[in-house]
Structures are given as C-alpha cells and as structure tokens.
Amino acid sequence: MTAIEQTEAARPRGTRLPRRARRNQLLGAAQEVFVAQGYHAAAMDDIAERAGVSKPVLYQHFPGKLDLYLALLDQHCEALLQAVRGALASTTDNKLRVAATMDAYFAYVEDEGGAFRLVFESDLTNEPAVRERVDRVSMQCAEAISEVIAEDTGLSKDESMLLAVGLGGVSQVVARYWLSSESPVEREKAVALLTSLAWRGIAGFPLHGTESS
C-alpha cells in the first residue's frame, strides 16, 4: 500500500494508528498537497486537514514544513534509484537494459501520485538541502548506469559517466515531456522510440574484450 493509499484509508480524524502507519499517512497527505500546490503555497494546516489530523499530531512527527518535504523527497529519490538499479539488473542483454532503464523513468514520471514533480520540478531547488538531494540521486542513477557501461565497453570511468549522465538526463526529460504534453504516443511505443535512439549511440561502442568491425 502506497503512502497516498494509506492516507485515504486512515483519513477519518481521531483514528489511532501505529507511529509508522501515521507517518506514512502524513507523508501521503503531504505529497498530495505539495504536488498540487508546490512547497511555497502549501501550508501545514492544509496537510493536517488533508490527513484528517490536528496540527499538533502533524508536528509530533515533523517539526516543520521543510522537514516534512525533505522526508518525502528522500522517500521518492530512493524509489527512483531503486527503480533504475532494478532495471539495470533485470537482464544481461544490453539493449533490453537500455529499454528497461528508459521505462523505469517513464513509469516513475507516470505514477499517479506525481512524486516526480518533487524531484525534477521542485519549486524549492534554491534550498541547499533540496538541491543536494536532487543532485545526489541524479548522480547515483548515473553512477549505476555508468558502472554497466564501463564494464561492458571498457571505457574509462569518466567517459562512462558522461554517457550515463546523458542517458539519464534524456530519459527523464523526454518522459516528463511525454506526460506534460499528453502525447497520444503510448508509453510502450515512446520507450521503444527513445531506446532506439539511445541504442544507436551506445551500440557503437564494442563490448569489452571484442574488436569493433
């Protein structure tokens, strides 16, 4: 059950929940409010009301709005990283790896909770703690991709990282465009098109230990 689903299940005011369940419920409510309103327009009153709790209950778990936002950002940055790592580990076929990685970004962006907006479209990137988290997850995803590129092509760490940053960046930018433009292209087709574009470039680097033809 997602945090938002737990919010829906536990919204009636006055219900006593275990601490972890209450925290997840509050995170779900906060996600709804932050995604809809942005950080600056959102108020703790809005989040408490959305969760069906009093403000004192909310403050028992999160001392302030920034603490709540950062907890939510940590949760969804980790979800993105795990999705990318899972995609890379899902197959040993490199073309399928590219497709799975692209699809991981599309799936992340398409999620109905809209959490990607907190990571990729935050209105709080001037806050150092937010910027650090967003930059860190971008680099962690790129590092995971670059490890596979380096292993399979024999390119240097720095060269592999450049390619990985490019792949990750293209994936999330195109996925966000696809969603925001309400493109009539189905997700599977969009992923296939982007994979074809990326693979034409990546496939130009011979597998490590083989000679290019």
Rosetta constraint file for C-alpha pairs under 8 A:
AtomPair CA 1 CA 5 HARMONIC 5.96 0.50
AtomPair CA 1 CA 6 HARMONIC 6.51 0.50
AtomPair CA 2 CA 6 HARMONIC 6.23 0.50
AtomPair CA 2 CA 28 HARMONIC 7.76 0.50
AtomPair CA 3 CA 7 HARMONIC 6.23 0.50
AtomPair CA 3 CA 24 HARMONIC 5.17 0.50
AtomPair CA 3 CA 25 HARMONIC 5.69 0.50
AtomPair CA 3 CA 26 HARMONIC 7.95 0.50
AtomPair CA 3 CA 27 HARMONIC 6.32 0.50
AtomPair CA 3 CA 28 HARMONIC 4.35 0.50
AtomPair CA 3 CA 29 HARMONIC 7.94 0.50
AtomPair CA 4 CA 8 HARMONIC 6.41 0.50
AtomPair CA 4 CA 25 HARMONIC 6.84 0.50
AtomPair CA 4 CA 27 HARMONIC 7.67 0.50
AtomPair CA 4 CA 28 HARMONIC 4.06 0.50
AtomPair CA 4 CA 29 HARMONIC 6.49 0.50
AtomPair CA 4 CA 31 HARMONIC 7.61 0.50
AtomPair CA 4 CA 32 HARMONIC 7.56 0.50
AtomPair CA 4 CA 113 HARMONIC 7.40 0.50
AtomPair CA 5 CA 9 HARMONIC 6.24 0.50
AtomPair CA 5 CA 28 HARMONIC 7.45 0.50
AtomPair CA 6 CA 10 HARMONIC 5.95 0.50
AtomPair CA 6 CA 21 HARMONIC 7.62 0.50
AtomPair CA 6 CA 24 HARMONIC 6.91 0.50
AtomPair CA 6 CA 25 HARMONIC 5.26 0.50
AtomPair CA 6 CA 28 HARMONIC 7.07 0.50
AtomPair CA 7 CA 11 HARMONIC 5.60 0.50
AtomPair CA 7 CA 24 HARMONIC 7.58 0.50
AtomPair CA 7 CA 25 HARMONIC 4.38 0.50
AtomPair CA 7 CA 26 HARMONIC 6.90 0.50
AtomPair CA 7 CA 28 HARMONIC 5.53 0.50
AtomPair CA 7 CA 29 HARMONIC 5.99 0.50
AtomPair CA 7 CA 51 HARMONIC 6.19 0.50
AtomPair CA 10 CA 15 HARMONIC 7.13 0.50
AtomPair CA 10 CA 25 HARMONIC 6.94 0.50
AtomPair CA 10 CA 51 HARMONIC 7.75 0.50
AtomPair CA 11 CA 50 HARMONIC 7.54 0.50
AtomPair CA 11 CA 51 HARMONIC 5.33 0.50
AtomPair CA 11 CA 52 HARMONIC 4.91 0.50
AtomPair CA 11 CA 53 HARMONIC 7.76 0.50
AtomPair CA 12 CA 52 HARMONIC 5.60 0.50
AtomPair CA 13 CA 52 HARMONIC 4.61 0.50
AtomPair CA 13 CA 53 HARMONIC 5.41 0.50
AtomPair CA 14 CA 52 HARMONIC 7.85 0.50
AtomPair CA 14 CA 53 HARMONIC 7.02 0.50
AtomPair CA 17 CA 21 HARMONIC 6.05 0.50
AtomPair CA 17 CA 22 HARMONIC 5.55 0.50
AtomPair CA 18 CA 22 HARMONIC 6.11 0.50
AtomPair CA 19 CA 23 HARMONIC 6.11 0.50
AtomPair CA 20 CA 24 HARMONIC 6.24 0.50
AtomPair CA 21 CA 25 HARMONIC 6.11 0.50
AtomPair CA 22 CA 26 HARMONIC 6.17 0.50
AtomPair CA 23 CA 27 HARMONIC 6.18 0.50
AtomPair CA 23 CA 61 HARMONIC 6.66 0.50
AtomPair CA 24 CA 28 HARMONIC 6.15 0.50
AtomPair CA 25 CA 29 HARMONIC 6.33 0.50
AtomPair CA 25 CA 51 HARMONIC 6.80 0.50
AtomPair CA 26 CA 30 HARMONIC 6.05 0.50
AtomPair CA 26 CA 47 HARMONIC 7.56 0.50
AtomPair CA 26 CA 48 HARMONIC 7.71 0.50
AtomPair CA 26 CA 51 HARMONIC 5.96 0.50
AtomPair CA 26 CA 58 HARMONIC 7.21 0.50
AtomPair CA 27 CA 31 HARMONIC 6.04 0.50
AtomPair CA 27 CA 68 HARMONIC 7.33 0.50
AtomPair CA 27 CA 71 HARMONIC 7.88 0.50
AtomPair CA 27 CA 72 HARMONIC 6.24 0.50
AtomPair CA 28 CA 32 HARMONIC 6.45 0.50
AtomPair CA 28 CA 51 HARMONIC 7.98 0.50
AtomPair CA 29 CA 33 HARMONIC 6.42 0.50
AtomPair CA 29 CA 47 HARMONIC 5.85 0.50
AtomPair CA 29 CA 48 HARMONIC 7.78 0.50
AtomPair CA 29 CA 50 HARMONIC 5.67 0.50
AtomPair CA 29 CA 51 HARMONIC 5.23 0.50
AtomPair CA 30 CA 34 HARMONIC 5.90 0.50
AtomPair CA 30 CA 47 HARMONIC 5.40 0.50
AtomPair CA 30 CA 50 HARMONIC 7.94 0.50
AtomPair CA 30 CA 68 HARMONIC 7.51 0.50
AtomPair CA 30 CA 69 HARMONIC 7.66 0.50
AtomPair CA 30 CA 72 HARMONIC 7.90 0.50
AtomPair CA 31 CA 35 HARMONIC 5.85 0.50
AtomPair CA 31 CA 72 HARMONIC 7.12 0.50
AtomPair CA 31 CA 113 HARMONIC 7.52 0.50
AtomPair CA 31 CA 115 HARMONIC 6.99 0.50
AtomPair CA 32 CA 36 HARMONIC 6.13 0.50
AtomPair CA 32 CA 113 HARMONIC 7.16 0.50
AtomPair CA 33 CA 37 HARMONIC 5.82 0.50
AtomPair CA 33 CA 38 HARMONIC 7.40 0.50
AtomPair CA 33 CA 42 HARMONIC 6.37 0.50
AtomPair CA 33 CA 46 HARMONIC 7.15 0.50
AtomPair CA 33 CA 47 HARMONIC 6.34 0.50
AtomPair CA 33 CA 50 HARMONIC 7.80 0.50
AtomPair CA 34 CA 38 HARMONIC 4.64 0.50
AtomPair CA 34 CA 39 HARMONIC 5.45 0.50
AtomPair CA 34 CA 42 HARMONIC 6.10 0.50
AtomPair CA 34 CA 118 HARMONIC 7.75 0.50
AtomPair CA 35 CA 114 HARMONIC 6.37 0.50
AtomPair CA 35 CA 115 HARMONIC 6.94 0.50
AtomPair CA 35 CA 117 HARMONIC 6.52 0.50
AtomPair CA 35 CA 118 HARMONIC 6.89 0.50
AtomPair CA 37 CA 41 HARMONIC 5.60 0.50
AtomPair CA 37 CA 42 HARMONIC 5.67 0.50
AtomPair CA 38 CA 42 HARMONIC 6.14 0.50
AtomPair CA 38 CA 122 HARMONIC 7.38 0.50
AtomPair CA 38 CA 123 HARMONIC 6.41 0.50
AtomPair CA 39 CA 69 HARMONIC 7.79 0.50
AtomPair CA 39 CA 122 HARMONIC 7.78 0.50
AtomPair CA 39 CA 123 HARMONIC 6.45 0.50
AtomPair CA 39 CA 124 HARMONIC 6.75 0.50
AtomPair CA 40 CA 123 HARMONIC 7.49 0.50
AtomPair CA 40 CA 124 HARMONIC 7.85 0.50
AtomPair CA 42 CA 46 HARMONIC 6.71 0.50
AtomPair CA 42 CA 47 HARMONIC 7.75 0.50
AtomPair CA 43 CA 47 HARMONIC 6.59 0.50
AtomPair CA 43 CA 65 HARMONIC 7.62 0.50
AtomPair CA 44 CA 48 HARMONIC 6.07 0.50
AtomPair CA 44 CA 55 HARMONIC 7.22 0.50
AtomPair CA 44 CA 65 HARMONIC 6.43 0.50
AtomPair CA 45 CA 49 HARMONIC 6.08 0.50
AtomPair CA 45 CA 55 HARMONIC 6.58 0.50
AtomPair CA 46 CA 50 HARMONIC 6.02 0.50
AtomPair CA 47 CA 51 HARMONIC 6.11 0.50
AtomPair CA 48 CA 52 HARMONIC 6.00 0.50
AtomPair CA 48 CA 53 HARMONIC 5.22 0.50
AtomPair CA 48 CA 54 HARMONIC 5.85 0.50
AtomPair CA 48 CA 55 HARMONIC 5.61 0.50
AtomPair CA 48 CA 58 HARMONIC 6.28 0.50
AtomPair CA 49 CA 53 HARMONIC 6.21 0.50
AtomPair CA 49 CA 54 HARMONIC 7.31 0.50
AtomPair CA 53 CA 57 HARMONIC 6.36 0.50
AtomPair CA 53 CA 58 HARMONIC 7.04 0.50
AtomPair CA 54 CA 58 HARMONIC 6.62 0.50
AtomPair CA 55 CA 59 HARMONIC 6.16 0.50
AtomPair CA 56 CA 60 HARMONIC 6.15 0.50
AtomPair CA 57 CA 61 HARMONIC 6.97 0.50
AtomPair CA 58 CA 62 HARMONIC 6.21 0.50
AtomPair CA 59 CA 63 HARMONIC 5.06 0.50
AtomPair CA 59 CA 64 HARMONIC 6.80 0.50
AtomPair CA 62 CA 67 HARMONIC 5.92 0.50
AtomPair CA 62 CA 68 HARMONIC 5.63 0.50
AtomPair CA 63 CA 67 HARMONIC 6.46 0.50
AtomPair CA 63 CA 68 HARMONIC 7.83 0.50
AtomPair CA 64 CA 68 HARMONIC 6.48 0.50
AtomPair CA 65 CA 69 HARMONIC 6.17 0.50
AtomPair CA 66 CA 70 HARMONIC 6.03 0.50
AtomPair CA 67 CA 71 HARMONIC 6.18 0.50
AtomPair CA 68 CA 72 HARMONIC 6.30 0.50
AtomPair CA 69 CA 73 HARMONIC 6.07 0.50
AtomPair CA 70 CA 74 HARMONIC 6.00 0.50
AtomPair CA 70 CA 129 HARMONIC 7.72 0.50
AtomPair CA 70 CA 130 HARMONIC 6.91 0.50
AtomPair CA 71 CA 75 HARMONIC 6.32 0.50
AtomPair CA 72 CA 76 HARMONIC 6.40 0.50
AtomPair CA 73 CA 77 HARMONIC 5.93 0.50
AtomPair CA 73 CA 118 HARMONIC 6.54 0.50
AtomPair CA 73 CA 119 HARMONIC 6.74 0.50
AtomPair CA 73 CA 130 HARMONIC 7.84 0.50
AtomPair CA 73 CA 133 HARMONIC 7.64 0.50
AtomPair CA 74 CA 78 HARMONIC 6.13 0.50
AtomPair CA 74 CA 133 HARMONIC 7.30 0.50
AtomPair CA 75 CA 79 HARMONIC 6.35 0.50
AtomPair CA 76 CA 80 HARMONIC 6.24 0.50
AtomPair CA 76 CA 115 HARMONIC 6.64 0.50
AtomPair CA 76 CA 116 HARMONIC 7.63 0.50
AtomPair CA 76 CA 119 HARMONIC 7.48 0.50
AtomPair CA 77 CA 81 HARMONIC 6.29 0.50
AtomPair CA 77 CA 119 HARMONIC 6.87 0.50
AtomPair CA 77 CA 133 HARMONIC 7.59 0.50
AtomPair CA 77 CA 134 HARMONIC 7.39 0.50
AtomPair CA 77 CA 137 HARMONIC 5.96 0.50
AtomPair CA 78 CA 82 HARMONIC 6.11 0.50
AtomPair CA 78 CA 137 HARMONIC 7.56 0.50
AtomPair CA 79 CA 83 HARMONIC 6.14 0.50
AtomPair CA 80 CA 84 HARMONIC 6.30 0.50
AtomPair CA 80 CA 104 HARMONIC 7.97 0.50
AtomPair CA 80 CA 105 HARMONIC 7.70 0.50
AtomPair CA 80 CA 108 HARMONIC 6.80 0.50
AtomPair CA 80 CA 137 HARMONIC 7.89 0.50
AtomPair CA 81 CA 85 HARMONIC 6.16 0.50
AtomPair CA 81 CA 137 HARMONIC 6.63 0.50
AtomPair CA 81 CA 140 HARMONIC 7.01 0.50
AtomPair CA 81 CA 141 HARMONIC 5.76 0.50
AtomPair CA 82 CA 86 HARMONIC 5.86 0.50
AtomPair CA 83 CA 87 HARMONIC 6.15 0.50
AtomPair CA 83 CA 104 HARMONIC 5.83 0.50
AtomPair CA 84 CA 88 HARMONIC 6.30 0.50
AtomPair CA 84 CA 101 HARMONIC 5.77 0.50
AtomPair CA 84 CA 104 HARMONIC 6.01 0.50
AtomPair CA 84 CA 105 HARMONIC 7.59 0.50
AtomPair CA 84 CA 141 HARMONIC 6.49 0.50
AtomPair CA 84 CA 144 HARMONIC 7.78 0.50
AtomPair CA 85 CA 89 HARMONIC 6.22 0.50
AtomPair CA 85 CA 141 HARMONIC 7.54 0.50
AtomPair CA 85 CA 144 HARMONIC 6.54 0.50
AtomPair CA 86 CA 90 HARMONIC 5.98 0.50
AtomPair CA 87 CA 91 HARMONIC 7.75 0.50
AtomPair CA 87 CA 97 HARMONIC 6.54 0.50
AtomPair CA 87 CA 100 HARMONIC 5.05 0.50
AtomPair CA 87 CA 101 HARMONIC 5.17 0.50
AtomPair CA 87 CA 104 HARMONIC 6.61 0.50
AtomPair CA 88 CA 97 HARMONIC 5.47 0.50
AtomPair CA 88 CA 98 HARMONIC 7.81 0.50
AtomPair CA 88 CA 100 HARMONIC 7.04 0.50
AtomPair CA 88 CA 101 HARMONIC 6.37 0.50
AtomPair CA 88 CA 144 HARMONIC 7.97 0.50
AtomPair CA 88 CA 145 HARMONIC 7.30 0.50
AtomPair CA 88 CA 148 HARMONIC 7.85 0.50
AtomPair CA 89 CA 97 HARMONIC 7.85 0.50
AtomPair CA 90 CA 97 HARMONIC 7.22 0.50
AtomPair CA 90 CA 100 HARMONIC 7.70 0.50
AtomPair CA 91 CA 96 HARMONIC 6.81 0.50
AtomPair CA 91 CA 97 HARMONIC 6.15 0.50
AtomPair CA 92 CA 96 HARMONIC 7.87 0.50
AtomPair CA 92 CA 97 HARMONIC 7.07 0.50
AtomPair CA 93 CA 97 HARMONIC 6.11 0.50
AtomPair CA 94 CA 98 HARMONIC 6.29 0.50
AtomPair CA 95 CA 99 HARMONIC 6.39 0.50
AtomPair CA 95 CA 195 HARMONIC 7.83 0.50
AtomPair CA 95 CA 199 HARMONIC 6.50 0.50
AtomPair CA 96 CA 100 HARMONIC 5.98 0.50
AtomPair CA 97 CA 101 HARMONIC 6.05 0.50
AtomPair CA 98 CA 102 HARMONIC 6.16 0.50
AtomPair CA 98 CA 195 HARMONIC 6.24 0.50
AtomPair CA 98 CA 198 HARMONIC 7.66 0.50
AtomPair CA 98 CA 199 HARMONIC 7.13 0.50
AtomPair CA 99 CA 103 HARMONIC 6.07 0.50
AtomPair CA 99 CA 191 HARMONIC 6.64 0.50
AtomPair CA 99 CA 192 HARMONIC 6.88 0.50
AtomPair CA 99 CA 195 HARMONIC 5.33 0.50
AtomPair CA 100 CA 104 HARMONIC 6.10 0.50
AtomPair CA 101 CA 105 HARMONIC 6.71 0.50
AtomPair CA 102 CA 106 HARMONIC 6.48 0.50
AtomPair CA 102 CA 171 HARMONIC 5.57 0.50
AtomPair CA 102 CA 191 HARMONIC 6.19 0.50
AtomPair CA 102 CA 194 HARMONIC 7.50 0.50
AtomPair CA 102 CA 195 HARMONIC 6.90 0.50
AtomPair CA 103 CA 107 HARMONIC 5.93 0.50
AtomPair CA 103 CA 188 HARMONIC 7.99 0.50
AtomPair CA 103 CA 191 HARMONIC 5.93 0.50
AtomPair CA 104 CA 108 HARMONIC 6.09 0.50
AtomPair CA 105 CA 109 HARMONIC 6.17 0.50
AtomPair CA 105 CA 171 HARMONIC 6.16 0.50
AtomPair CA 105 CA 172 HARMONIC 5.73 0.50
AtomPair CA 105 CA 175 HARMONIC 6.64 0.50
AtomPair CA 106 CA 110 HARMONIC 5.95 0.50
AtomPair CA 106 CA 171 HARMONIC 7.55 0.50
AtomPair CA 106 CA 172 HARMONIC 7.24 0.50
AtomPair CA 106 CA 175 HARMONIC 5.07 0.50
AtomPair CA 106 CA 176 HARMONIC 7.79 0.50
AtomPair CA 106 CA 187 HARMONIC 7.39 0.50
AtomPair CA 106 CA 191 HARMONIC 7.61 0.50
AtomPair CA 107 CA 111 HARMONIC 6.12 0.50
AtomPair CA 108 CA 116 HARMONIC 6.63 0.50
AtomPair CA 109 CA 114 HARMONIC 6.92 0.50
AtomPair CA 109 CA 115 HARMONIC 7.64 0.50
AtomPair CA 109 CA 116 HARMONIC 5.45 0.50
AtomPair CA 109 CA 172 HARMONIC 7.76 0.50
AtomPair CA 109 CA 175 HARMONIC 6.50 0.50
AtomPair CA 109 CA 176 HARMONIC 6.38 0.50
AtomPair CA 109 CA 179 HARMONIC 7.45 0.50
AtomPair CA 110 CA 114 HARMONIC 7.32 0.50
AtomPair CA 110 CA 179 HARMONIC 6.85 0.50
AtomPair CA 111 CA 115 HARMONIC 7.43 0.50
AtomPair CA 114 CA 118 HARMONIC 7.91 0.50
AtomPair CA 115 CA 119 HARMONIC 7.05 0.50
AtomPair CA 116 CA 120 HARMONIC 5.82 0.50
AtomPair CA 116 CA 121 HARMONIC 7.32 0.50
AtomPair CA 117 CA 121 HARMONIC 4.55 0.50
AtomPair CA 117 CA 122 HARMONIC 5.98 0.50
AtomPair CA 118 CA 122 HARMONIC 4.79 0.50
AtomPair CA 119 CA 134 HARMONIC 6.02 0.50
AtomPair CA 120 CA 134 HARMONIC 7.56 0.50
AtomPair CA 124 CA 130 HARMONIC 6.71 0.50
AtomPair CA 124 CA 131 HARMONIC 7.93 0.50
AtomPair CA 125 CA 130 HARMONIC 5.72 0.50
AtomPair CA 125 CA 131 HARMONIC 5.01 0.50
AtomPair CA 126 CA 130 HARMONIC 7.56 0.50
AtomPair CA 126 CA 131 HARMONIC 6.68 0.50
AtomPair CA 127 CA 131 HARMONIC 6.18 0.50
AtomPair CA 128 CA 132 HARMONIC 5.92 0.50
AtomPair CA 129 CA 133 HARMONIC 6.41 0.50
AtomPair CA 130 CA 134 HARMONIC 6.26 0.50
AtomPair CA 131 CA 135 HARMONIC 5.99 0.50
AtomPair CA 132 CA 136 HARMONIC 5.89 0.50
AtomPair CA 133 CA 137 HARMONIC 6.22 0.50
AtomPair CA 134 CA 138 HARMONIC 6.29 0.50
AtomPair CA 135 CA 139 HARMONIC 6.21 0.50
AtomPair CA 136 CA 140 HARMONIC 6.02 0.50
AtomPair CA 137 CA 141 HARMONIC 6.05 0.50
AtomPair CA 138 CA 142 HARMONIC 6.21 0.50
AtomPair CA 138 CA 168 HARMONIC 7.78 0.50
AtomPair CA 139 CA 143 HARMONIC 5.92 0.50
AtomPair CA 139 CA 165 HARMONIC 7.63 0.50
AtomPair CA 140 CA 144 HARMONIC 6.23 0.50
AtomPair CA 141 CA 145 HARMONIC 6.37 0.50
AtomPair CA 141 CA 168 HARMONIC 7.24 0.50
AtomPair CA 142 CA 146 HARMONIC 5.91 0.50
AtomPair CA 142 CA 161 HARMONIC 6.58 0.50
AtomPair CA 142 CA 164 HARMONIC 5.00 0.50
AtomPair CA 142 CA 165 HARMONIC 5.18 0.50
AtomPair CA 142 CA 168 HARMONIC 6.33 0.50
AtomPair CA 143 CA 147 HARMONIC 6.12 0.50
AtomPair CA 143 CA 161 HARMONIC 6.56 0.50
AtomPair CA 143 CA 164 HARMONIC 7.16 0.50
AtomPair CA 144 CA 148 HARMONIC 6.95 0.50
AtomPair CA 145 CA 149 HARMONIC 6.43 0.50
AtomPair CA 145 CA 161 HARMONIC 7.90 0.50
AtomPair CA 145 CA 164 HARMONIC 5.45 0.50
AtomPair CA 146 CA 150 HARMONIC 5.95 0.50
AtomPair CA 146 CA 157 HARMONIC 7.31 0.50
AtomPair CA 146 CA 160 HARMONIC 4.93 0.50
AtomPair CA 146 CA 161 HARMONIC 5.01 0.50
AtomPair CA 146 CA 163 HARMONIC 7.20 0.50
AtomPair CA 146 CA 164 HARMONIC 5.05 0.50
AtomPair CA 147 CA 151 HARMONIC 6.08 0.50
AtomPair CA 147 CA 157 HARMONIC 7.79 0.50
AtomPair CA 147 CA 160 HARMONIC 7.42 0.50
AtomPair CA 148 CA 152 HARMONIC 6.09 0.50
AtomPair CA 149 CA 153 HARMONIC 5.84 0.50
AtomPair CA 149 CA 154 HARMONIC 7.71 0.50
AtomPair CA 149 CA 155 HARMONIC 7.39 0.50
AtomPair CA 149 CA 160 HARMONIC 5.79 0.50
AtomPair CA 149 CA 164 HARMONIC 7.66 0.50
AtomPair CA 150 CA 154 HARMONIC 5.13 0.50
AtomPair CA 150 CA 155 HARMONIC 5.12 0.50
AtomPair CA 150 CA 156 HARMONIC 6.34 0.50
AtomPair CA 150 CA 157 HARMONIC 6.32 0.50
AtomPair CA 150 CA 160 HARMONIC 5.52 0.50
AtomPair CA 151 CA 155 HARMONIC 7.88 0.50
AtomPair CA 151 CA 208 HARMONIC 7.13 0.50
AtomPair CA 152 CA 207 HARMONIC 5.28 0.50
AtomPair CA 152 CA 208 HARMONIC 5.20 0.50
AtomPair CA 153 CA 205 HARMONIC 6.17 0.50
AtomPair CA 153 CA 206 HARMONIC 5.89 0.50
AtomPair CA 153 CA 207 HARMONIC 4.64 0.50
AtomPair CA 153 CA 208 HARMONIC 4.34 0.50
AtomPair CA 154 CA 207 HARMONIC 7.41 0.50
AtomPair CA 154 CA 208 HARMONIC 4.93 0.50
AtomPair CA 154 CA 209 HARMONIC 7.85 0.50
AtomPair CA 155 CA 159 HARMONIC 6.02 0.50
AtomPair CA 155 CA 160 HARMONIC 5.94 0.50
AtomPair CA 156 CA 160 HARMONIC 6.02 0.50
AtomPair CA 157 CA 161 HARMONIC 6.07 0.50
AtomPair CA 158 CA 162 HARMONIC 6.39 0.50
AtomPair CA 159 CA 163 HARMONIC 6.60 0.50
AtomPair CA 160 CA 164 HARMONIC 6.10 0.50
AtomPair CA 161 CA 165 HARMONIC 6.04 0.50
AtomPair CA 162 CA 166 HARMONIC 6.32 0.50
AtomPair CA 163 CA 167 HARMONIC 6.24 0.50
AtomPair CA 164 CA 168 HARMONIC 6.12 0.50
AtomPair CA 165 CA 169 HARMONIC 5.89 0.50
AtomPair CA 166 CA 170 HARMONIC 6.00 0.50
AtomPair CA 167 CA 171 HARMONIC 6.09 0.50
AtomPair CA 167 CA 198 HARMONIC 7.27 0.50
AtomPair CA 168 CA 172 HARMONIC 6.37 0.50
AtomPair CA 169 CA 173 HARMONIC 6.09 0.50
AtomPair CA 170 CA 174 HARMONIC 5.91 0.50
AtomPair CA 171 CA 175 HARMONIC 5.98 0.50
AtomPair CA 171 CA 194 HARMONIC 7.82 0.50
AtomPair CA 172 CA 176 HARMONIC 6.05 0.50
AtomPair CA 173 CA 177 HARMONIC 6.21 0.50
AtomPair CA 174 CA 178 HARMONIC 5.97 0.50
AtomPair CA 175 CA 179 HARMONIC 6.30 0.50
AtomPair CA 176 CA 180 HARMONIC 6.02 0.50
AtomPair CA 177 CA 181 HARMONIC 5.77 0.50
AtomPair CA 178 CA 182 HARMONIC 6.24 0.50
AtomPair CA 178 CA 183 HARMONIC 5.45 0.50
AtomPair CA 178 CA 190 HARMONIC 7.97 0.50
AtomPair CA 179 CA 183 HARMONIC 6.69 0.50
AtomPair CA 185 CA 189 HARMONIC 6.38 0.50
AtomPair CA 185 CA 190 HARMONIC 6.10 0.50
AtomPair CA 186 CA 190 HARMONIC 6.12 0.50
AtomPair CA 187 CA 191 HARMONIC 6.06 0.50
AtomPair CA 188 CA 192 HARMONIC 6.20 0.50
AtomPair CA 189 CA 193 HARMONIC 6.16 0.50
AtomPair CA 190 CA 194 HARMONIC 6.25 0.50
AtomPair CA 191 CA 195 HARMONIC 5.90 0.50
AtomPair CA 192 CA 196 HARMONIC 6.08 0.50
AtomPair CA 193 CA 197 HARMONIC 6.40 0.50
AtomPair CA 194 CA 198 HARMONIC 6.18 0.50
AtomPair CA 195 CA 199 HARMONIC 5.73 0.50
AtomPair CA 196 CA 200 HARMONIC 6.18 0.50
AtomPair CA 197 CA 201 HARMONIC 7.07 0.50
AtomPair CA 198 CA 202 HARMONIC 6.28 0.50
AtomPair CA 199 CA 203 HARMONIC 5.51 0.50
AtomPair CA 200 CA 204 HARMONIC 6.70 0.50
AtomPair CA 201 CA 205 HARMONIC 7.79 0.50
AtomPair CA 205 CA 212 HARMONIC 7.81 0.50
AtomPair CA 206 CA 210 HARMONIC 6.44 0.50
AtomPair CA 206 CA 211 HARMONIC 6.54 0.50
AtomPair CA 206 CA 212 HARMONIC 5.46 0.50
AtomPair CA 207 CA 211 HARMONIC 7.78 0.50
